[in-house]
Amino acid sequence: MDNLGAMLLTLCLLGLLIFLLRVLMITFRSYTMSQRLKDEPDKLPATKQNGKQSRNHNQP
């Protein structure tokens, strides 16, 4: 019974570590995506770039 208990405890700890690793990876990915959006303002839509309307569309 001791071996079975140790194996179950090991599996539970391994599952917890895998879960925490997934959470950290998702968090880091979200953080890098937000940083990338801050660093590249040129890829914003043309109508909202730097708070001004773009003059790329045809106006009479």
C-alpha positions in Angstrom: 0.0 0.0 0.0 2.9 2.4 0.6 4.1 2.1 -3.0 0.6 2.8 -4.3 0.3 5.9 -2.1 3.7 7.2 -3.1 2.8 6.7 -6.8 -0.6 8.5 -6.4 1.1 11.3 -4.6 3.8 11.6 -7.3 1.1 11.6 -10.1 -0.9 14.3 -8.3 2.2 16.5 -7.9 3.2 15.9 -11.5 -0.3 16.9 -12.6 -0.2 20.0 -10.5 3.2 21.0 -12.0 2.0 20.5 -15.5 -1.1 22.6 -14.7 1.1 25.4 -13.3 3.4 25.2 -16.3 0.4 25.6 -18.7 -0.9 28.6 -16.7 2.6 30.3 -16.7 2.9 29.7 -20.5 -0.5 31.2 -21.2 0.3 34.2 -18.9 3.7 34.8 -20.6 2.1 34.5 -24.0 -0.5 37.1 -23.1 2.1 39.4 -21.7 4.3 39.2 -24.8 1.4 39.8 -27.1 0.4 42.9 -25.2 4.1 44.1 -25.2 4.2 43.5 -29.0 1.1 45.6 -29.5 2.7 48.4 -27.5 6.0 48.2 -29.4 4.4 48.2 -32.9 1.9 51.1 -33.1 2.2 51.1 -36.9 0.0 48.0 -37.1 -3.0 49.8 -35.6 -6.1 50.3 -37.8 -5.7 53.4 -40.1 -8.6 55.2 -38.6 -7.3 55.1 -35.0 -3.6 55.6 -35.5 -2.2 57.8 -32.7 -5.7 59.1 -31.9 -6.0 60.9 -35.2 -8.0 60.0 -38.3 -5.9 58.8 -41.2 -6.1 60.6 -44.5 -5.6 57.5 -46.5 -9.2 57.2 -47.6 -10.6 59.3 -50.4 -12.4 62.4 -49.3 -14.0 65.0 -51.6 
